[in-house]
């Protein structure tokens, strides 16, 4: 079922609001900017309250496997998708992608990790940090922000007026986001990429890939050289690093060599302009 901080009407998850009339005790300064940036959370947003938040239960993929995410959020506002994954059933070993805050919550100890908090930047330009991964357990958290800059003829009671040097310049504040669907898929269709006549040198030669972002397998064949028995080795699939040793020297030191390479892996993942994530188009 998951957890959320809103309320459900029909098939929609709506923001329930963060303030009631009793929250305010001193109305003499209700229209000053600092009234709406008092706490650690609010000073980051410029408006009282928090985003709409929904978090799934921990999802079991059945076994530890290589996958990449395709997640779409149907919402009113701008979504931020956070992925936690690991091999422990309680995600005590979790790695996080797409962090919104430092503790994946919004409270006094939260530190925002993203530039898109004000709902003013197009997603993906500053926060495109999703990739494929290997894990068994996954949890998804979705934050939705909706801010509004409005210029009514008369001030509205639920938004604070912005006054600069005594001049009314409009209204800025948090509006009401909602989520009406969330589609989550973890896919494992693999890409292949071949590279020929690659000059390899050093202990950690880093490969450059075009079609693959997360490597799951590397096959290598070294070109024969006189008086050498060349053996290609994988140093790190995660870092795309390889090396070659000469078995005739009885040494583990890397040598220069020319290698043909066939790689298999997961495609690159991107953030689309609507905040959803999936395979790069």
Beta strands, then each sheet from edge to edge (+ up, - down):
strand 1: 3-4
strand 2: 6-9
strand 3: 12-15
strand 4: 52-55
strand 5: 59-76
strand 6: 78-86
strand 7: 95-97
strand 8: 133-145
strand 9: 147-150
strand 10: 160-164
strand 11: 167-174
strand 12: 178-187
strand 13: 191-200
strand 14: 205-206
strand 15: 214-222
strand 16: 230-236
strand 17: 241-246
strand 18: 257-266
strand 19: 269-271
strand 20: 277-279
sheet 1: 1+ 4- 8+ 5- 12+ 3- 2+
sheet 2: 1+ 4- 8+ 6- 7+
sheet 3: 9+ 11- 10+
sheet 4: 13+ 18- 15+
sheet 5: 14+ 17- 16+
sheet 6: 19+ 20-
end
